[in-house]
Every structure is written in structure tokens, then in C-alpha cells.
């Protein structure tokens, strides 16, 4: 998907939902922000660092899960976390243990990842993404494989971390009700372009839910 005329600001502590139809450009936008796709034009800055000039410093402020967590299946979850900690120079064991308990992995932390369900792999991926306390956390379909209890726990955890750590979070998801429950700002993308950007409070003021607002914006675009 070719991205065009993208203008997006994510402010400190905001949780931003990125929504749109399949093939709209959500994952392409995320990969471009992370420099996994090359941007022919424009400027991307993370915490003030230009990704073209200071990529290492820019990415040092980010944590992400794109599509599926990148894990070592034949190693235990503990070993996966230790490797991530070593790579990022993290030695705060109390914080790491707190993340493990928060994600309810403590009882199976020494089992090999290949024995984990999709939902448990997603939880482990989140621990790895959060381990360096990033200023920007990017999640592509983070509730994939989680049951309703797990989704609620993840929602509460992300809200708590965002507030406590002043962390900005960009979430791409198809579950509009969950996006509405967790996000402060919404960005609708279609055919590689941002077609609408608004705060959740705006649609509440209009007595509409996110699903109604989404289809309204899409229908207006197609008129």
C-alpha cells in the first residue's frame, strides 16, 4: 500500500487508535514509522529524533509488536526476556518481574515458548516490548489470541502504563469497541491516506459510538 499525504502527531501520554479496512495501509504506516519501509518523502521524528538522521536514537525510544511477536520458540520465556534485557542493557529486575506478573506469565515462565498458546506468546511479546520503558509503544493487533479476560487485563495495563510512564501508544486494531474503550485519539486510514482524525470525547459529545462514526466517515468518503 502506497502512503500519501500522511500528517500524524502523537503526543506524550496519548493512546492513539489506528483503524481502517483491510489493506488500508495501517501496517504499512507502522512499518514506515519504524523504518522497516523506506519513506521516499517527508520526515518522521520520534522523541525529536529524525529517523533518517538518528535512527538508532529514534528507535531506542520505541517498543513494538508487529503482526506476531518475534520470539525464540525453543527457549523458555525467561530466556527470551533475558536476551531482550541484555540487548537493551536493562538491569531493573524488579520492573521485569512486575511485567511478568502483570502479564500472568509467572507460573509458566520457565516453559519453552513453543508450548505457549497464541495469547501467551502475545503476552510475552508485550513484556519484551515494554522492557525498556519506551516513550512510544506501537502495537499491531495486540489483542490477537487473547480471551475477553485477557483483553480487559491488557486494556487496563496499557492505560496504567501510559499514565504512569507518560508513554504514548499507537494501536492498530479491527476491534472498534476495544479501540473505543482504550484510546484517547482515533485515526482512520483508507487507501493509504488519513481520512479523519478525532478525539473519543468528540464522538461521545455527538452521542455516537466509534463504529457509527467509522462507517459515517467511510460513507462520506465514498460519496
WOLINLIN-V773002 format. One record per residue. N is the residue number from 0. RES is the residue in three letters. SS is DSSP state (alpha for helix, beta for strand, coil for the rest). Layout:
N;RES;SS  N;RES;SS
This chain:
0;UNK;coil  1;UNK;coil  2;UNK;coil  3;UNK;coil  4;UNK;coil  5;UNK;coil  6;UNK;coil  7;UNK;coil  8;UNK;coil  9;UNK;coil  10;UNK;coil  11;UNK;coil  12;UNK;coil  13;UNK;coil  14;UNK;beta  15;UNK;beta  16;UNK;beta  17;UNK;beta  18;UNK;beta  19;UNK;coil  20;UNK;coil  21;UNK;coil  22;UNK;coil  23;UNK;coil  24;UNK;coil  25;UNK;alpha  26;UNK;alpha  27;UNK;alpha  28;UNK;alpha  29;UNK;alpha  30;UNK;alpha  31;UNK;alpha  32;UNK;alpha  33;UNK;coil  34;UNK;coil  35;UNK;coil  36;UNK;coil  37;UNK;coil  38;UNK;coil  39;UNK;coil  40;UNK;coil  41;UNK;coil  42;UNK;coil  43;UNK;coil  44;UNK;beta  45;UNK;beta  46;UNK;coil  47;UNK;coil  48;UNK;beta  49;UNK;beta  50;UNK;coil  51;UNK;coil  52;UNK;coil  53;UNK;coil  54;UNK;alpha  55;UNK;alpha  56;UNK;alpha  57;UNK;alpha  58;UNK;alpha  59;UNK;coil  60;UNK;coil  61;UNK;beta  62;UNK;beta  63;UNK;beta  64;UNK;beta  65;UNK;coil  66;UNK;coil  67;UNK;coil  68;UNK;coil  69;UNK;coil  70;UNK;coil  71;UNK;coil  72;UNK;coil  73;UNK;coil  74;UNK;coil  75;UNK;beta  76;UNK;alpha  77;UNK;alpha  78;UNK;alpha  79;UNK;alpha  80;UNK;alpha  81;UNK;alpha  82;UNK;alpha  83;UNK;alpha  84;UNK;alpha  85;UNK;alpha  86;UNK;alpha  87;UNK;alpha  88;UNK;coil  89;UNK;coil  90;UNK;coil  91;UNK;coil  92;UNK;alpha  93;UNK;alpha  94;UNK;alpha  95;UNK;alpha  96;UNK;alpha  97;UNK;alpha  98;UNK;alpha  99;UNK;alpha  100;UNK;alpha  101;UNK;alpha  102;UNK;coil  103;UNK;coil  104;UNK;coil  105;UNK;alpha  106;UNK;alpha  107;UNK;alpha  108;UNK;coil  109;UNK;coil  110;UNK;coil  111;UNK;beta  112;UNK;alpha  113;UNK;alpha  114;UNK;alpha  115;UNK;coil  116;UNK;coil  117;UNK;alpha  118;UNK;alpha  119;UNK;alpha  120;UNK;alpha  121;UNK;alpha  122;UNK;alpha  123;UNK;alpha  124;UNK;alpha  125;UNK;alpha  126;UNK;alpha  127;UNK;alpha  128;UNK;alpha  129;UNK;alpha  130;UNK;coil  131;UNK;coil  132;UNK;coil  133;UNK;coil  134;UNK;coil  135;UNK;beta  136;UNK;beta  137;UNK;beta  138;UNK;beta  139;UNK;beta  140;UNK;coil  141;UNK;coil  142;UNK;coil  143;UNK;coil  144;UNK;coil  145;UNK;coil  146;UNK;coil  147;UNK;alpha  148;UNK;alpha  149;UNK;alpha  150;UNK;alpha  151;UNK;alpha  152;UNK;alpha  153;UNK;alpha  154;UNK;alpha  155;UNK;alpha  156;UNK;alpha  157;UNK;alpha  158;UNK;alpha  159;UNK;alpha  160;UNK;alpha  161;UNK;alpha  162;UNK;alpha  163;UNK;alpha  164;UNK;alpha  165;UNK;coil  166;UNK;coil  167;UNK;beta  168;UNK;beta  169;UNK;beta  170;UNK;beta  171;UNK;beta  172;UNK;coil  173;UNK;coil  174;UNK;coil  175;UNK;alpha  176;UNK;alpha  177;UNK;alpha  178;UNK;alpha  179;UNK;alpha  180;UNK;alpha  181;UNK;alpha  182;UNK;coil  183;UNK;coil  184;UNK;beta  185;UNK;beta  186;UNK;beta  187;UNK;beta  188;UNK;beta  189;UNK;beta  190;UNK;coil  191;UNK;coil  192;UNK;beta  193;UNK;beta  194;UNK;beta  195;UNK;beta  196;UNK;beta  197;UNK;beta  198;UNK;beta  199;UNK;alpha  200;UNK;alpha  201;UNK;alpha  202;UNK;alpha  203;UNK;alpha  204;UNK;alpha  205;UNK;coil  206;UNK;coil  207;UNK;coil  208;UNK;coil  209;UNK;alpha  210;UNK;alpha  211;UNK;alpha  212;UNK;alpha  213;UNK;alpha  214;UNK;alpha  215;UNK;alpha  216;UNK;alpha  217;UNK;alpha  218;UNK;alpha  219;UNK;alpha  220;UNK;alpha  221;UNK;alpha  222;UNK;coil
